[in-house]
Amino acid sequence: RSGEMAKLTQLIDNEVFRAYATYTAIVLLKMMLMSLITAYFRITRKAFVNPEDTASFGKGESAKKYLRTDPDVERVRRGHLNDLENIVPFLGIGLLYALSGPELYTALLHFRIFAGARIAHTFAYLIPLPQPSRGLSWAVAYAVTISMAYRVLKTVLYL
């Protein structure tokens, strides 16, 4: 039993795993930032979905006008949702990929391209940049995740 635990603690010495941990932290922090940006837009646009959030703007009928949707808030929310739909699969597939024994150079290439594409996607969503910038950045990150999944399946296929 203690031998198994020793193997797990040695993961941090694995360069590919450390690279995975680094880029995972980057994209998760980026995704968390989207929550703060949503809050900022809600406050500056005075667009809330919960009655208790409008308390500082009045009571009763005067506060109800702040229970509304706003295009800027919704745009940030869609970007955040897109992060959830794409970063969460990266977390699982990226971990399996890191554990499948890829070359460090290839793993770094996958992780860096994914993180860069997701950051570019966020800028394309929030600025907004003209298409196809958002679509291309989404497709690049998606293709990276598919590439890692293919590598995992090719390496450890047990069907």
HELIX and SHEET records of a PDB file:
HELIX    1   1 SER A    2  THR A    9  1                                   8    
HELIX    2   2 GLN A   10  ASP A   13  5                                   4    
HELIX    3   3 GLU A   15  ARG A   45  1                                  31    
HELIX    4   4 PRO A   51  PHE A   57  5                                   7    
HELIX    5   5 GLU A   61  LYS A   64  1                                   4    
HELIX    6   6 PRO A   71  LEU A   99  1                                  29    
HELIX    7   7 LEU A  104  LEU A  126  1                                  23    
HELIX    8   8 SER A  133  VAL A  156  1                                  24    
END                                                                             
